[in-house]
Amino acid sequence: MAGFKVGYFVGSLATKSINRLLAKALVRVAPQELQLTEIPFKDLPLYSHDYDKTTRRWRRHSRTP
């Protein structure tokens, strides 16, 4: 049977966070046909709506005088 690759995020950067411990436990009990891989969000680019031109335009027009 072909396996499935599944990526998961851990909601904390801390190495001893409860989220990371739970993720590791889930990896241990997952079926063998699942290849689980953590997707570290520390490596993802950060997004801030402050830099989004559409959001700035909406804010400017939604202010009350």
GUGUVO-111862 format. One line per 8 residues: their letters; for each residue x, y, z of N, C-alpha, C. Coordinates in nm, 3 decimals. Layout:
A> X:Y:Z:X:Y:Z:X:Y:Z  ...
// end
This chain:
MAGFKVGY> 0.084:-0.119:0.000:0.000:0.000:0.000:0.088:0.125:0.000  0.054:0.221:-0.082:0.128:0.347:-0.088:0.099:0.430:0.036  0.201:0.498:0.083:0.183:0.580:0.202:0.143:0.722:0.168  0.113:0.795:0.271:0.074:0.935:0.257:0.173:1.021:0.332  0.212:1.132:0.270:0.297:1.231:0.336:0.207:1.336:0.398  0.223:1.357:0.528:0.139:1.452:0.600:0.230:1.549:0.674  0.210:1.677:0.650:0.284:1.780:0.722:0.200:1.835:0.834  0.264:1.873:0.943:0.192:1.931:1.056:0.269:2.049:1.114
FVGSLATK> 0.196:2.141:1.172:0.254:2.258:1.239:0.246:2.235:1.390  0.346:2.281:1.462:0.341:2.285:1.607:0.322:2.432:1.643  0.226:2.461:1.727:0.188:2.600:1.756:0.280:2.675:1.850  0.405:2.633:1.861:0.499:2.701:1.949:0.640:2.680:1.898  0.726:2.777:1.923:0.867:2.761:1.889:0.946:2.694:2.002  0.888:2.687:2.121:0.957:2.629:2.236:0.977:2.479:2.217  1.097:2.431:2.250:1.127:2.289:2.229:1.052:2.200:2.327  1.013:2.249:2.442:0.945:2.168:2.543:0.797:2.204:2.554
SINRLLAK> 0.739:2.266:2.453:0.598:2.306:2.461:0.506:2.184:2.461  0.390:2.198:2.521:0.293:2.089:2.525:0.247:2.054:2.383  0.239:2.153:2.296:0.200:2.126:2.157:0.301:2.035:2.088  0.430:2.059:2.112:0.534:1.976:2.051:0.531:1.835:2.109  0.512:1.824:2.240:0.503:1.692:2.302:0.384:1.613:2.249  0.270:1.679:2.231:0.152:1.613:2.176:0.176:1.570:2.031  0.242:1.655:1.953:0.271:1.621:1.814:0.361:1.498:1.806  0.462:1.493:1.892:0.552:1.377:1.893:0.477:1.250:1.932
ALVRVAPQ> 0.383:1.262:2.026:0.303:1.146:2.067:0.215:1.099:1.952  0.157:1.193:1.879:0.073:1.155:1.764:0.156:1.087:1.655  0.278:1.131:1.636:0.366:1.069:1.536:0.393:0.924:1.577  0.413:0.900:1.706:0.441:0.764:1.753:0.323:0.669:1.734  0.199:0.719:1.748:0.082:0.630:1.739:0.017:0.631:1.601  0.070:0.711:1.510:0.011:0.719:1.375:0.033:0.587:1.300  -0.059:0.554:1.210:-0.041:0.434:1.128:0.088:0.443:1.046  0.147:0.329:1.017:0.276:0.326:0.947:0.268:0.382:0.805
ELQLTEIP> 0.150:0.378:0.744:0.140:0.431:0.607:0.142:0.584:0.602  0.143:0.649:0.718:0.155:0.796:0.723:0.300:0.834:0.749  0.352:0.920:0.663:0.487:0.975:0.684:0.466:1.118:0.733  0.475:1.137:0.865:0.448:1.267:0.926:0.575:1.349:0.934  0.565:1.475:0.894:0.679:1.566:0.894:0.636:1.700:0.952  0.712:1.748:1.048:0.683:1.880:1.104:0.720:1.987:1.002  0.634:2.085:0.988:0.661:2.202:0.904:0.693:2.316:1.000  0.820:2.348:1.018:0.855:2.452:1.115:0.816:2.591:1.063
FKDLPLYS> 0.727:2.658:1.136:0.684:2.789:1.087:0.789:2.896:1.113  0.894:2.864:1.190:1.001:2.962:1.207:1.073:2.988:1.076  1.061:2.894:0.980:1.125:2.910:0.850:1.034:2.976:0.747  0.907:2.997:0.781:0.813:3.057:0.687:0.823:3.209:0.694  0.798:3.279:0.584:0.802:3.425:0.588:0.687:3.478:0.673  0.714:3.582:0.749:0.612:3.643:0.833:0.520:3.731:0.749  0.395:3.738:0.790:0.298:3.823:0.720:0.241:3.922:0.820  0.230:4.044:0.780:0.164:4.147:0.859:0.070:4.223:0.768
HDYDKTTR> -0.055:4.236:0.810:-0.151:4.309:0.727:-0.115:4.457:0.718  -0.022:4.502:0.802:0.024:4.642:0.794:0.092:4.670:0.661  0.146:4.566:0.597:0.215:4.583:0.470:0.127:4.553:0.350  0.004:4.523:0.374:-0.090:4.488:0.268:-0.162:4.616:0.223  -0.141:4.656:0.099:-0.200:4.780:0.049:-0.352:4.777:0.056  -0.413:4.664:0.029:-0.558:4.652:0.033:-0.610:4.680:0.173  -0.544:4.628:0.275:-0.588:4.649:0.412:-0.575:4.795:0.450  -0.465:4.858:0.411:-0.447:4.999:0.444:-0.556:5.084:0.379
RWRRHSRT> -0.590:5.053:0.254:-0.693:5.128:0.184:-0.827:5.111:0.256  -0.859:4.989:0.298:-0.985:4.962:0.367:-0.989:5.038:0.499  -0.879:5.038:0.573:-0.876:5.109:0.701:-0.899:5.259:0.681  -0.838:5.315:0.577:-0.849:5.458:0.553:-0.993:5.496:0.524  -1.066:5.411:0.451:-1.203:5.443:0.413:-1.305:5.403:0.519  -1.267:5.323:0.616:-1.363:5.278:0.716:-1.362:5.362:0.842  -1.275:5.459:0.852:-1.269:5.544:0.971:-1.385:5.642:0.971  -1.436:5.665:1.091:-1.545:5.763:1.103:-1.484:5.900:1.130
P> -1.545:6.005:1.079:-1.486:6.139:1.096:-1.491:6.187:1.239
// end
